[in-house]
Amino acid sequence: MQRSIYLRPVGFVANQQNGEEDEVWGGIPLAGGPFAFTALEITERQGAGVQRRVCTLGEFFERDWGRRTLAASDLFEALRQPRGRIAGLSMDRPRIMGIVNVTPDSFSDGGSFDGVQAAVDHALRLEEAGAEILDIGGESTRPGSDTVPLEEELRRVLPVLEALRSKTDALISVDTRKGRVMLAAAEAGADILNDVSALTYDPEALQIAAETGLPVMLMHSQGDPKTMNDEPQYGDVVLDVFDFLERRVHACEAAGMPREKVIVDPGIGFGKHLHHNVAVLSAMSLFHTLGVPVLLGASRKKLIGQLCDVNDPTARVPGSIAAALSAVAQGVQIVRVHDVAATKQALSVWMAVQLGDERGAAGPASTRSGLC
Ligand code: 9MG
C-alpha cells in the first residue's frame, strides 16, 4: 500500500531575514512572503490510516526527514521557493480579489446597458477600496444553481469585461468553467482565468486555458454546484483536496502550462459540509507545498452563517474578515472577497501589528503602497 507524506508549515512569525542569519533560528521564509515558519506538521497517510505529528525545524533537520524521504525534501523546497508574479502582480504580500458578479441574482446581470454600467461602477469602487484583482463571473456557482448556457454567459460577461478593461489598472480575472468563455475573455483582455472546477468541467477547457497563456486559478470542488453539498465524501478532507489539486497542477503542466501560472484554491463551500470547511480553513498552509500561490474564497459563505448563526449573507462581513485573516496568517497570498474596504482595513491593521512595521499600512487606496 502506498505511503504518502505531507508537510504543513506552522508556527508563523514575521520574516525578518536579510539572508545572512541562521535560517532555522529565525524560521524559514515561506514562499518569499512576509512570514516565516518555525515548525512543521508532518502527516503520513497509508490507506485509511493518517498520522500527524508536529516537529520543530531543529527536529526536522536532526532526524534528517528531508533525506529520509525524497518527497519531504521536495515539499520543503516548495515551501521556501519565492513565488513568481501573477500577471505582473508580485505575490510577496497578501492581495485582495474583489467579486463582481454579473448574474441575475446579483445587483446586475450585465447584459443591458444599465447592467453593464452598474457592474463597471461596482468594479471600480472595489478597485478604489483596495482590490488588485477584479473577478467577473456570469455563472452563479452557489450550491443548488443551474448551469448557464454558453451564449448567455458570454452575453453577461463580455460587455462588462470590455467596458472595464480600459478603465482599470487592476488585474481582471474571469470566473468560468467553459473553454469558449475563457478564449473570448482572453481575447477581450482578461489577465487571469478562475475555474471552480479546476479545468475539469469542460473537456476543452484545459487545452484552451493553456493556449491562452494566462494564469489559472484551480479550485477544488466535489460534484456539480447543483448537488455538490448533498453528500460529499472524503477519506481525509484536507489530504483529499490536496491530492486533487496536485493532480490538477500536474494536468496543467502536461498541457503545457508552466507551474508559475497556476494558483490553487481549496474551494470553501464547494462539496463540503461545515466540518470539512473548518478542517480546510485550519490547514490552509498545507497547500503551499504545491509550490504555487494559494487563494481563499470564504466571503459571506454559508459556513460563516453556520458558525455565527447569521442567515443574511450581507451580515456576514465580520466572520468573512476573520476567515480571510486566518488564511493570511497561514501565508495565503490572495483572498477573494465581496467587502473589499472592510477587508483591506482589517488586513492593514493586522499586518502592521504582525510585522511590527506601520510603514506599509493602508494610506490612501490610490497610492497602492499598503502592506495589503
Ligand atoms: C467563483 N467562486 C465562488 N467561490 C469561489 C472561491 O471560493 N474560489 C474561487 N477561486 N472562485 C470562486
Boltz pocket constraint, residues with backbone or C-beta under 6 A from the ligand:
constraints:
  - pocket:
      binder: B
      contacts: [[A, 137], [A, 141], [A, 175], [A, 194], [A, 195], [A, 196], [A, 217], [A, 219], [A, 265], [A, 267], [A, 268], [A, 295], [A, 296], [A, 297], [A, 298], [A, 336]]
      max_distance: 6.0
